[in-house]
Amino acid sequence: MYDYDLLVVGSANADLVIGVERRPGAGETVLGSDLAVHPGGKGANQAVAAARLGARTALLARVGDDAHGRLLLESQREAGVDTVGVLVGGAPTGVALITVDPSGDNSIVVSPGANGRLAPEDVSAAGCLFQGSRVVSAQLEIPLETVAAVVRNLAPGSRFVLNPSPPRPLPSEVLAACDPLIVNEHEAKVILGSAAVGDSPEDWARILLAKGPRSVVVTLGAEGALVASSEGVSRIPSVKVSAVDTTGAGDAFTAALAFRLGAGESLAEAASYAARVGAATVTKEGAQASFPTAAEVAQQCRADPGDNPRTPGRRAGSTRASGSQGGSK
């Protein structure tokens, strides 16, 4: 019997958000809105998103002994995340500087802070969390050697999900553990490196699979997503919504997919549900504050089933969103 449906190992940041009419170019200054401070970070976002969907969730992360760290701990606990694995001290809490334009697209610069101090020995010391977790999810806003330590500490029978963001080349032991590896187009090309990537997402997925992951999910923004494994490759349709802010949508997608995989769904089924969760996320501002509950996702689909009963309805004038867009992803 597992204690947790999902253990998230990753970053916890304070998101400092400014709305802008347009994002500045090189050497340019633009005026923006008042500064808003929100709890964020890809790891913390995934933990909150999963908990709001009903997953028994734990977070292994590091924050500073400061106001931003206290904000992050409070947001996790309010969402129902077990914070026994959140370490405090060693450096200031990580900070993400985010600009959001009127279309909802964003640009992000991250100062890792305490996230960069989450070390392999911290992973080893959290063995009880790994032994009690059905699925473990990670990202790359923490040191790569710490992610490698996560792979080495996985419990027999548990599943490892990785969103390699920000992207970098991955060691073979990490790639081999991924089930799935979740990438967008940019991340796929960075990981593939000099490999011939081809012209289609299907090509990227097949080449990525050849590098070792047990399965791959390629998120495609307005075109939905693609799932690939030894059983084949299939497309997941996008969901039409009016996007307000894409911040955190990819984190919600990853959390929902990891949770549903742990519940026994197929990769395609889990990705379809994750697309609905991500689409619901972009209809609200902020990252964690925008994450839907399972009841909200179900209500949205019942209210307007559209062409596909698994996705929200398709209204004229709405914007396509797969839940794979956005900065804190």
Contacts in CASP RR format, 6 or more apart in sequence:
PFRMAT RR
TARGET T0000
AUTHOR 0000-0000-0000
METHOD contacts of the structure
MODEL  1
MYDYDLLVVGSANADLVIGVERRPGAGETVLGSDLAVHPGGKGANQAVAA
ARLGARTALLARVGDDAHGRLLLESQREAGVDTVGVLVGGAPTGVALITV
DPSGDNSIVVSPGANGRLAPEDVSAAGCLFQGSRVVSAQLEIPLETVAAV
VRNLAPGSRFVLNPSPPRPLPSEVLAACDPLIVNEHEAKVILGSAAVGDS
PEDWARILLAKGPRSVVVTLGAEGALVASSEGVSRIPSVKVSAVDTTGAG
DAFTAALAFRLGAGESLAEAASYAARVGAATVTKEGAQASFPTAAEVAQQ
CRADPGDNPRTPGRRAGSTRASGSQGGSK
2 56 0 8 1.000
2 132 0 8 1.000
2 133 0 8 1.000
2 134 0 8 1.000
3 56 0 8 1.000
3 58 0 8 1.000
3 132 0 8 1.000
3 133 0 8 1.000
4 55 0 8 1.000
4 56 0 8 1.000
4 57 0 8 1.000
4 58 0 8 1.000
4 82 0 8 1.000
4 129 0 8 1.000
4 132 0 8 1.000
4 133 0 8 1.000
4 134 0 8 1.000
5 50 0 8 1.000
5 54 0 8 1.000
5 55 0 8 1.000
5 56 0 8 1.000
5 57 0 8 1.000
5 133 0 8 1.000
5 134 0 8 1.000
5 135 0 8 1.000
5 259 0 8 1.000
5 262 0 8 1.000
5 263 0 8 1.000
6 46 0 8 1.000
6 47 0 8 1.000
6 50 0 8 1.000
6 55 0 8 1.000
6 56 0 8 1.000
6 57 0 8 1.000
6 58 0 8 1.000
6 133 0 8 1.000
6 134 0 8 1.000
6 135 0 8 1.000
6 136 0 8 1.000
6 137 0 8 1.000
6 255 0 8 1.000
6 258 0 8 1.000
6 259 0 8 1.000
6 262 0 8 1.000
7 57 0 8 1.000
7 58 0 8 1.000
7 59 0 8 1.000
7 60 0 8 1.000
7 129 0 8 1.000
7 130 0 8 1.000
7 132 0 8 1.000
7 133 0 8 1.000
7 135 0 8 1.000
7 136 0 8 1.000
7 137 0 8 1.000
8 43 0 8 1.000
8 44 0 8 1.000
8 46 0 8 1.000
8 47 0 8 1.000
8 50 0 8 1.000
8 57 0 8 1.000
8 58 0 8 1.000
8 59 0 8 1.000
8 60 0 8 1.000
8 61 0 8 1.000
8 136 0 8 1.000
8 137 0 8 1.000
8 138 0 8 1.000
8 255 0 8 1.000
9 43 0 8 1.000
9 59 0 8 1.000
9 60 0 8 1.000
9 61 0 8 1.000
9 118 0 8 1.000
9 123 0 8 1.000
9 136 0 8 1.000
9 137 0 8 1.000
9 138 0 8 1.000
9 142 0 8 1.000
9 146 0 8 1.000
9 147 0 8 1.000
9 150 0 8 1.000
10 41 0 8 1.000
10 42 0 8 1.000
10 43 0 8 1.000
10 44 0 8 1.000
10 46 0 8 1.000
10 59 0 8 1.000
10 60 0 8 1.000
10 61 0 8 1.000
10 115 0 8 1.000
10 118 0 8 1.000
10 138 0 8 1.000
10 139 0 8 1.000
10 141 0 8 1.000
10 142 0 8 1.000
11 41 0 8 1.000
11 42 0 8 1.000
11 43 0 8 1.000
11 44 0 8 1.000
11 61 0 8 1.000
11 94 0 8 1.000
11 110 0 8 1.000
11 112 0 8 1.000
11 115 0 8 1.000
11 139 0 8 1.000
11 141 0 8 1.000
11 142 0 8 1.000
12 39 0 8 1.000
12 40 0 8 1.000
12 41 0 8 1.000
12 43 0 8 1.000
12 44 0 8 1.000
12 59 0 8 1.000
12 61 0 8 1.000
12 62 0 8 1.000
12 63 0 8 1.000
12 69 0 8 1.000
12 72 0 8 1.000
12 86 0 8 1.000
12 93 0 8 1.000
12 94 0 8 1.000
12 114 0 8 1.000
12 115 0 8 1.000
13 40 0 8 1.000
13 41 0 8 1.000
13 44 0 8 1.000
13 68 0 8 1.000
13 72 0 8 1.000
13 93 0 8 1.000
13 94 0 8 1.000
13 95 0 8 1.000
13 96 0 8 1.000
13 110 0 8 1.000
13 115 0 8 1.000
13 141 0 8 1.000
13 328 0 8 1.000
14 37 0 8 1.000
14 38 0 8 1.000
14 39 0 8 1.000
14 40 0 8 1.000
14 68 0 8 1.000
14 69 0 8 1.000
14 71 0 8 1.000
14 72 0 8 1.000
14 93 0 8 1.000
14 94 0 8 1.000
14 95 0 8 1.000
14 96 0 8 1.000
15 37 0 8 1.000
15 38 0 8 1.000
15 39 0 8 1.000
15 40 0 8 1.000
15 41 0 8 1.000
15 96 0 8 1.000
15 98 0 8 1.000
15 247 0 8 1.000
15 286 0 8 1.000
15 287 0 8 1.000
15 328 0 8 1.000
16 35 0 8 1.000
16 36 0 8 1.000
16 37 0 8 1.000
16 95 0 8 1.000
16 96 0 8 1.000
16 97 0 8 1.000
16 98 0 8 1.000
17 35 0 8 1.000
17 36 0 8 1.000
17 37 0 8 1.000
17 38 0 8 1.000
17 98 0 8 1.000
17 99 0 8 1.000
17 100 0 8 1.000
17 247 0 8 1.000
17 286 0 8 1.000
18 32 0 8 1.000
18 33 0 8 1.000
18 34 0 8 1.000
18 35 0 8 1.000
18 36 0 8 1.000
18 98 0 8 1.000
18 99 0 8 1.000
18 100 0 8 1.000
19 32 0 8 1.000
19 33 0 8 1.000
19 99 0 8 1.000
19 100 0 8 1.000
19 101 0 8 1.000
20 30 0 8 1.000
20 31 0 8 1.000
20 32 0 8 1.000
20 33 0 8 1.000
20 99 0 8 1.000
20 100 0 8 1.000
20 101 0 8 1.000
21 30 0 8 1.000
21 32 0 8 1.000
21 101 0 8 1.000
21 102 0 8 1.000
22 30 0 8 1.000
22 101 0 8 1.000
23 30 0 8 1.000
23 99 0 8 1.000
23 101 0 8 1.000
23 105 0 8 1.000
23 107 0 8 1.000
24 30 0 8 1.000
24 99 0 8 1.000
37 68 0 8 1.000
37 71 0 8 1.000
38 286 0 8 1.000
38 287 0 8 1.000
38 288 0 8 1.000
38 289 0 8 1.000
39 48 0 8 1.000
39 71 0 8 1.000
39 72 0 8 1.000
39 74 0 8 1.000
39 75 0 8 1.000
39 76 0 8 1.000
39 287 0 8 1.000
39 288 0 8 1.000
40 72 0 8 1.000
40 75 0 8 1.000
40 96 0 8 1.000
40 287 0 8 1.000
40 288 0 8 1.000
40 328 0 8 1.000
41 96 0 8 1.000
41 110 0 8 1.000
41 141 0 8 1.000
41 251 0 8 1.000
41 287 0 8 1.000
41 328 0 8 1.000
42 139 0 8 1.000
42 141 0 8 1.000
42 163 0 8 1.000
42 165 0 8 1.000
42 251 0 8 1.000
42 328 0 8 1.000
42 329 0 8 1.000
43 59 0 8 1.000
43 61 0 8 1.000
43 137 0 8 1.000
43 139 0 8 1.000
43 141 0 8 1.000
43 251 0 8 1.000
44 59 0 8 1.000
44 61 0 8 1.000
44 72 0 8 1.000
44 75 0 8 1.000
44 76 0 8 1.000
44 288 0 8 1.000
45 248 0 8 1.000
45 251 0 8 1.000
45 252 0 8 1.000
45 255 0 8 1.000
45 287 0 8 1.000
45 288 0 8 1.000
45 291 0 8 1.000
45 328 0 8 1.000
45 329 0 8 1.000
46 137 0 8 1.000
46 139 0 8 1.000
46 251 0 8 1.000
46 252 0 8 1.000
46 254 0 8 1.000
46 255 0 8 1.000
46 258 0 8 1.000
47 57 0 8 1.000
47 58 0 8 1.000
47 59 0 8 1.000
47 76 0 8 1.000
47 79 0 8 1.000
47 81 0 8 1.000
47 255 0 8 1.000
48 75 0 8 1.000
48 76 0 8 1.000
48 79 0 8 1.000
48 81 0 8 1.000
48 288 0 8 1.000
48 291 0 8 1.000
49 251 0 8 1.000
49 252 0 8 1.000
49 255 0 8 1.000
49 256 0 8 1.000
49 277 0 8 1.000
49 281 0 8 1.000
49 288 0 8 1.000
49 291 0 8 1.000
50 57 0 8 1.000
50 255 0 8 1.000
50 256 0 8 1.000
50 258 0 8 1.000
50 259 0 8 1.000
51 57 0 8 1.000
51 79 0 8 1.000
51 80 0 8 1.000
51 81 0 8 1.000
52 79 0 8 1.000
52 291 0 8 1.000
52 292 0 8 1.000
52 293 0 8 1.000
52 294 0 8 1.000
53 255 0 8 1.000
53 256 0 8 1.000
53 259 0 8 1.000
53 277 0 8 1.000
53 292 0 8 1.000
53 293 0 8 1.000
53 294 0 8 1.000
53 297 0 8 1.000
54 259 0 8 1.000
54 293 0 8 1.000
54 294 0 8 1.000
55 255 0 8 1.000
55 259 0 8 1.000
56 82 0 8 1.000
57 80 0 8 1.000
57 81 0 8 1.000
57 82 0 8 1.000
58 81 0 8 1.000
58 82 0 8 1.000
58 83 0 8 1.000
58 84 0 8 1.000
58 85 0 8 1.000
58 129 0 8 1.000
58 133 0 8 1.000
59 76 0 8 1.000
59 81 0 8 1.000
59 82 0 8 1.000
59 83 0 8 1.000
59 85 0 8 1.000
59 86 0 8 1.000
60 85 0 8 1.000
60 86 0 8 1.000
60 118 0 8 1.000
60 122 0 8 1.000
60 123 0 8 1.000
60 126 0 8 1.000
60 129 0 8 1.000
61 85 0 8 1.000
61 86 0 8 1.000
61 87 0 8 1.000
61 115 0 8 1.000
61 118 0 8 1.000
61 142 0 8 1.000
62 86 0 8 1.000
62 87 0 8 1.000
62 88 0 8 1.000
62 89 0 8 1.000
62 90 0 8 1.000
62 91 0 8 1.000
62 114 0 8 1.000
62 115 0 8 1.000
62 116 0 8 1.000
62 117 0 8 1.000
62 118 0 8 1.000
62 122 0 8 1.000
63 69 0 8 1.000
63 72 0 8 1.000
63 73 0 8 1.000
63 86 0 8 1.000
63 87 0 8 1.000
63 88 0 8 1.000
63 89 0 8 1.000
63 93 0 8 1.000
63 94 0 8 1.000
63 114 0 8 1.000
64 88 0 8 1.000
64 89 0 8 1.000
64 90 0 8 1.000
64 91 0 8 1.000
64 92 0 8 1.000
64 93 0 8 1.000
64 94 0 8 1.000
64 113 0 8 1.000
64 114 0 8 1.000
65 88 0 8 1.000
65 89 0 8 1.000
65 90 0 8 1.000
66 92 0 8 1.000
66 93 0 8 1.000
68 92 0 8 1.000
68 93 0 8 1.000
68 94 0 8 1.000
68 95 0 8 1.000
69 88 0 8 1.000
69 93 0 8 1.000
72 86 0 8 1.000
72 93 0 8 1.000
73 83 0 8 1.000
73 86 0 8 1.000
73 88 0 8 1.000
75 288 0 8 1.000
76 83 0 8 1.000
76 86 0 8 1.000
77 83 0 8 1.000
79 288 0 8 1.000
84 129 0 8 1.000
85 126 0 8 1.000
85 129 0 8 1.000
87 118 0 8 1.000
87 122 0 8 1.000
89 114 0 8 1.000
89 117 0 8 1.000
90 114 0 8 1.000
90 117 0 8 1.000
91 113 0 8 1.000
91 114 0 8 1.000
91 116 0 8 1.000
91 117 0 8 1.000
92 113 0 8 1.000
92 114 0 8 1.000
93 113 0 8 1.000
93 114 0 8 1.000
94 110 0 8 1.000
94 111 0 8 1.000
94 112 0 8 1.000
94 113 0 8 1.000
94 114 0 8 1.000
94 115 0 8 1.000
95 110 0 8 1.000
95 111 0 8 1.000
95 113 0 8 1.000
96 108 0 8 1.000
96 109 0 8 1.000
96 110 0 8 1.000
96 111 0 8 1.000
96 328 0 8 1.000
97 108 0 8 1.000
97 109 0 8 1.000
97 110 0 8 1.000
97 111 0 8 1.000
98 106 0 8 1.000
98 107 0 8 1.000
98 108 0 8 1.000
98 247 0 8 1.000
98 327 0 8 1.000
98 328 0 8 1.000
99 106 0 8 1.000
99 107 0 8 1.000
100 106 0 8 1.000
100 245 0 8 1.000
100 247 0 8 1.000
100 285 0 8 1.000
103 243 0 8 1.000
104 243 0 8 1.000
104 244 0 8 1.000
104 245 0 8 1.000
104 246 0 8 1.000
104 282 0 8 1.000
105 246 0 8 1.000
105 325 0 8 1.000
105 326 0 8 1.000
106 245 0 8 1.000
106 246 0 8 1.000
106 247 0 8 1.000
106 326 0 8 1.000
106 327 0 8 1.000
107 327 0 8 1.000
108 247 0 8 1.000
108 327 0 8 1.000
108 328 0 8 1.000
110 141 0 8 1.000
110 166 0 8 1.000
112 141 0 8 1.000
112 142 0 8 1.000
115 141 0 8 1.000
115 142 0 8 1.000
116 142 0 8 1.000
116 143 0 8 1.000
118 142 0 8 1.000
118 143 0 8 1.000
118 146 0 8 1.000
119 143 0 8 1.000
119 145 0 8 1.000
119 146 0 8 1.000
120 145 0 8 1.000
120 146 0 8 1.000
120 148 0 8 1.000
120 149 0 8 1.000
122 146 0 8 1.000
123 146 0 8 1.000
123 149 0 8 1.000
123 150 0 8 1.000
123 153 0 8 1.000
124 149 0 8 1.000
124 153 0 8 1.000
126 153 0 8 1.000
127 153 0 8 1.000
130 136 0 8 1.000
130 150 0 8 1.000
130 153 0 8 1.000
130 154 0 8 1.000
130 155 0 8 1.000
130 158 0 8 1.000
131 155 0 8 1.000
132 155 0 8 1.000
133 155 0 8 1.000
133 158 0 8 1.000
134 158 0 8 1.000
134 159 0 8 1.000
134 262 0 8 1.000
135 158 0 8 1.000
135 159 0 8 1.000
135 160 0 8 1.000
135 161 0 8 1.000
135 258 0 8 1.000
135 259 0 8 1.000
135 261 0 8 1.000
135 262 0 8 1.000
136 150 0 8 1.000
136 154 0 8 1.000
136 158 0 8 1.000
136 159 0 8 1.000
136 160 0 8 1.000
136 161 0 8 1.000
137 160 0 8 1.000
137 161 0 8 1.000
137 162 0 8 1.000
137 163 0 8 1.000
137 254 0 8 1.000
137 255 0 8 1.000
137 258 0 8 1.000
138 147 0 8 1.000
138 150 0 8 1.000
138 160 0 8 1.000
138 161 0 8 1.000
138 162 0 8 1.000
138 163 0 8 1.000
139 162 0 8 1.000
139 163 0 8 1.000
139 164 0 8 1.000
139 165 0 8 1.000
139 329 0 8 1.000
140 147 0 8 1.000
140 163 0 8 1.000
140 164 0 8 1.000
140 165 0 8 1.000
140 166 0 8 1.000
140 167 0 8 1.000
140 168 0 8 1.000
141 165 0 8 1.000
141 166 0 8 1.000
144 168 0 8 1.000
144 170 0 8 1.000
144 171 0 8 1.000
144 174 0 8 1.000
147 162 0 8 1.000
147 174 0 8 1.000
148 171 0 8 1.000
148 173 0 8 1.000
148 174 0 8 1.000
150 160 0 8 1.000
151 160 0 8 1.000
151 173 0 8 1.000
151 174 0 8 1.000
151 177 0 8 1.000
152 173 0 8 1.000
154 160 0 8 1.000
154 177 0 8 1.000
159 179 0 8 1.000
159 258 0 8 1.000
159 261 0 8 1.000
159 262 0 8 1.000
160 177 0 8 1.000
160 178 0 8 1.000
160 179 0 8 1.000
161 178 0 8 1.000
161 179 0 8 1.000
161 180 0 8 1.000
161 182 0 8 1.000
161 254 0 8 1.000
161 257 0 8 1.000
161 258 0 8 1.000
161 261 0 8 1.000
162 174 0 8 1.000
162 177 0 8 1.000
162 178 0 8 1.000
162 181 0 8 1.000
162 182 0 8 1.000
163 182 0 8 1.000
163 183 0 8 1.000
163 187 0 8 1.000
163 250 0 8 1.000
163 251 0 8 1.000
163 254 0 8 1.000
163 329 0 8 1.000
164 170 0 8 1.000
164 181 0 8 1.000
164 183 0 8 1.000
164 187 0 8 1.000
164 190 0 8 1.000
164 191 0 8 1.000
165 184 0 8 1.000
165 187 0 8 1.000
165 329 0 8 1.000
167 183 0 8 1.000
167 186 0 8 1.000
167 187 0 8 1.000
167 190 0 8 1.000
167 191 0 8 1.000
168 190 0 8 1.000
168 191 0 8 1.000
169 190 0 8 1.000
169 191 0 8 1.000
169 193 0 8 1.000
170 191 0 8 1.000
172 211 0 8 1.000
172 212 0 8 1.000
175 181 0 8 1.000
175 211 0 8 1.000
175 212 0 8 1.000
175 213 0 8 1.000
176 212 0 8 1.000
176 213 0 8 1.000
176 214 0 8 1.000
178 212 0 8 1.000
178 213 0 8 1.000
178 214 0 8 1.000
178 215 0 8 1.000
178 216 0 8 1.000
179 213 0 8 1.000
179 214 0 8 1.000
179 215 0 8 1.000
180 213 0 8 1.000
180 214 0 8 1.000
180 215 0 8 1.000
180 216 0 8 1.000
180 217 0 8 1.000
180 227 0 8 1.000
180 229 0 8 1.000
180 257 0 8 1.000
180 267 0 8 1.000
181 191 0 8 1.000
181 208 0 8 1.000
181 213 0 8 1.000
181 215 0 8 1.000
181 216 0 8 1.000
181 217 0 8 1.000
182 216 0 8 1.000
182 217 0 8 1.000
182 219 0 8 1.000
182 253 0 8 1.000
182 254 0 8 1.000
182 257 0 8 1.000
183 191 0 8 1.000
183 204 0 8 1.000
183 208 0 8 1.000
183 216 0 8 1.000
183 217 0 8 1.000
183 218 0 8 1.000
183 219 0 8 1.000
184 218 0 8 1.000
184 219 0 8 1.000
184 220 0 8 1.000
184 221 0 8 1.000
184 324 0 8 1.000
185 201 0 8 1.000
185 204 0 8 1.000
185 218 0 8 1.000
185 220 0 8 1.000
188 197 0 8 1.000
188 201 0 8 1.000
188 204 0 8 1.000
188 205 0 8 1.000
188 208 0 8 1.000
188 218 0 8 1.000
189 197 0 8 1.000
189 204 0 8 1.000
191 208 0 8 1.000
191 211 0 8 1.000
192 204 0 8 1.000
192 207 0 8 1.000
192 208 0 8 1.000
192 211 0 8 1.000
195 207 0 8 1.000
195 211 0 8 1.000
196 207 0 8 1.000
197 203 0 8 1.000
197 204 0 8 1.000
197 207 0 8 1.000
198 204 0 8 1.000
198 207 0 8 1.000
201 218 0 8 1.000
201 220 0 8 1.000
201 223 0 8 1.000
201 226 0 8 1.000
202 226 0 8 1.000
202 228 0 8 1.000
202 233 0 8 1.000
204 218 0 8 1.000
205 216 0 8 1.000
205 218 0 8 1.000
205 226 0 8 1.000
205 228 0 8 1.000
205 233 0 8 1.000
206 228 0 8 1.000
206 233 0 8 1.000
208 216 0 8 1.000
208 218 0 8 1.000
208 228 0 8 1.000
209 215 0 8 1.000
209 216 0 8 1.000
209 228 0 8 1.000
209 229 0 8 1.000
209 230 0 8 1.000
214 229 0 8 1.000
214 230 0 8 1.000
215 227 0 8 1.000
215 228 0 8 1.000
215 229 0 8 1.000
215 267 0 8 1.000
216 227 0 8 1.000
216 228 0 8 1.000
216 229 0 8 1.000
217 225 0 8 1.000
217 226 0 8 1.000
217 227 0 8 1.000
217 228 0 8 1.000
217 257 0 8 1.000
217 267 0 8 1.000
217 271 0 8 1.000
218 225 0 8 1.000
218 226 0 8 1.000
218 228 0 8 1.000
219 225 0 8 1.000
219 250 0 8 1.000
219 253 0 8 1.000
219 322 0 8 1.000
219 323 0 8 1.000
219 324 0 8 1.000
219 325 0 8 1.000
220 226 0 8 1.000
220 238 0 8 1.000
220 322 0 8 1.000
220 324 0 8 1.000
221 238 0 8 1.000
221 320 0 8 1.000
221 321 0 8 1.000
221 322 0 8 1.000
221 323 0 8 1.000
221 324 0 8 1.000
221 325 0 8 1.000
222 238 0 8 1.000
222 319 0 8 1.000
222 320 0 8 1.000
222 321 0 8 1.000
222 322 0 8 1.000
223 238 0 8 1.000
223 320 0 8 1.000
223 322 0 8 1.000
224 235 0 8 1.000
224 236 0 8 1.000
224 237 0 8 1.000
224 238 0 8 1.000
224 239 0 8 1.000
224 275 0 8 1.000
224 320 0 8 1.000
224 322 0 8 1.000
224 324 0 8 1.000
225 235 0 8 1.000
225 236 0 8 1.000
225 238 0 8 1.000
225 271 0 8 1.000
225 274 0 8 1.000
225 275 0 8 1.000
225 322 0 8 1.000
225 324 0 8 1.000
226 233 0 8 1.000
226 234 0 8 1.000
226 235 0 8 1.000
226 236 0 8 1.000
227 233 0 8 1.000
227 234 0 8 1.000
227 236 0 8 1.000
227 267 0 8 1.000
227 268 0 8 1.000
227 271 0 8 1.000
228 234 0 8 1.000
229 267 0 8 1.000
234 268 0 8 1.000
236 268 0 8 1.000
236 271 0 8 1.000
236 272 0 8 1.000
236 275 0 8 1.000
236 322 0 8 1.000
237 272 0 8 1.000
237 275 0 8 1.000
237 308 0 8 1.000
237 311 0 8 1.000
238 275 0 8 1.000
238 279 0 8 1.000
238 320 0 8 1.000
238 321 0 8 1.000
238 322 0 8 1.000
239 275 0 8 1.000
239 276 0 8 1.000
239 278 0 8 1.000
239 279 0 8 1.000
239 311 0 8 1.000
239 312 0 8 1.000
239 313 0 8 1.000
239 320 0 8 1.000
239 321 0 8 1.000
239 322 0 8 1.000
239 323 0 8 1.000
240 279 0 8 1.000
240 312 0 8 1.000
240 313 0 8 1.000
240 314 0 8 1.000
240 315 0 8 1.000
240 318 0 8 1.000
240 319 0 8 1.000
240 320 0 8 1.000
240 321 0 8 1.000
241 279 0 8 1.000
241 280 0 8 1.000
241 282 0 8 1.000
241 283 0 8 1.000
241 312 0 8 1.000
241 318 0 8 1.000
241 319 0 8 1.000
241 320 0 8 1.000
241 321 0 8 1.000
242 283 0 8 1.000
242 317 0 8 1.000
242 318 0 8 1.000
242 319 0 8 1.000
243 282 0 8 1.000
243 283 0 8 1.000
243 319 0 8 1.000
243 321 0 8 1.000
243 325 0 8 1.000
244 282 0 8 1.000
244 283 0 8 1.000
244 284 0 8 1.000
244 285 0 8 1.000
245 282 0 8 1.000
245 284 0 8 1.000
245 285 0 8 1.000
245 286 0 8 1.000
245 290 0 8 1.000
246 282 0 8 1.000
246 321 0 8 1.000
246 323 0 8 1.000
246 325 0 8 1.000
246 326 0 8 1.000
246 327 0 8 1.000
247 286 0 8 1.000
247 287 0 8 1.000
247 290 0 8 1.000
247 326 0 8 1.000
247 327 0 8 1.000
247 328 0 8 1.000
248 281 0 8 1.000
248 286 0 8 1.000
248 287 0 8 1.000
248 290 0 8 1.000
248 326 0 8 1.000
248 327 0 8 1.000
248 328 0 8 1.000
248 329 0 8 1.000
249 278 0 8 1.000
249 279 0 8 1.000
249 281 0 8 1.000
249 282 0 8 1.000
249 321 0 8 1.000
249 323 0 8 1.000
249 324 0 8 1.000
249 325 0 8 1.000
249 326 0 8 1.000
249 329 0 8 1.000
250 278 0 8 1.000
250 281 0 8 1.000
250 323 0 8 1.000
250 324 0 8 1.000
250 325 0 8 1.000
250 326 0 8 1.000
250 327 0 8 1.000
250 328 0 8 1.000
250 329 0 8 1.000
251 287 0 8 1.000
251 328 0 8 1.000
251 329 0 8 1.000
252 274 0 8 1.000
252 277 0 8 1.000
252 278 0 8 1.000
252 280 0 8 1.000
252 281 0 8 1.000
252 290 0 8 1.000
252 291 0 8 1.000
252 292 0 8 1.000
252 323 0 8 1.000
253 274 0 8 1.000
253 275 0 8 1.000
253 277 0 8 1.000
253 278 0 8 1.000
253 322 0 8 1.000
253 323 0 8 1.000
253 324 0 8 1.000
253 329 0 8 1.000
254 274 0 8 1.000
254 329 0 8 1.000
255 277 0 8 1.000
256 270 0 8 1.000
256 273 0 8 1.000
256 274 0 8 1.000
256 276 0 8 1.000
256 277 0 8 1.000
256 278 0 8 1.000
257 270 0 8 1.000
257 271 0 8 1.000
257 273 0 8 1.000
257 274 0 8 1.000
258 270 0 8 1.000
260 269 0 8 1.000
260 270 0 8 1.000
260 273 0 8 1.000
260 274 0 8 1.000
261 267 0 8 1.000
261 270 0 8 1.000
265 273 0 8 1.000
272 310 0 8 1.000
272 311 0 8 1.000
273 297 0 8 1.000
273 310 0 8 1.000
274 323 0 8 1.000
275 311 0 8 1.000
275 322 0 8 1.000
275 323 0 8 1.000
275 324 0 8 1.000
276 297 0 8 1.000
276 300 0 8 1.000
276 301 0 8 1.000
276 310 0 8 1.000
276 311 0 8 1.000
276 312 0 8 1.000
277 291 0 8 1.000
277 292 0 8 1.000
277 297 0 8 1.000
277 323 0 8 1.000
278 321 0 8 1.000
278 322 0 8 1.000
278 323 0 8 1.000
278 324 0 8 1.000
279 311 0 8 1.000
279 312 0 8 1.000
279 321 0 8 1.000
279 322 0 8 1.000
279 323 0 8 1.000
280 292 0 8 1.000
280 296 0 8 1.000
280 297 0 8 1.000
280 300 0 8 1.000
280 312 0 8 1.000
281 290 0 8 1.000
281 291 0 8 1.000
281 292 0 8 1.000
281 323 0 8 1.000
282 290 0 8 1.000
282 321 0 8 1.000
282 323 0 8 1.000
282 325 0 8 1.000
283 290 0 8 1.000
284 290 0 8 1.000
287 328 0 8 1.000
292 300 0 8 1.000
300 312 0 8 1.000
301 309 0 8 1.000
301 310 0 8 1.000
301 311 0 8 1.000
301 312 0 8 1.000
301 313 0 8 1.000
304 312 0 8 1.000
304 313 0 8 1.000
304 315 0 8 1.000
305 311 0 8 1.000
305 312 0 8 1.000
305 313 0 8 1.000
306 312 0 8 1.000
306 313 0 8 1.000
306 314 0 8 1.000
307 313 0 8 1.000
307 314 0 8 1.000
END
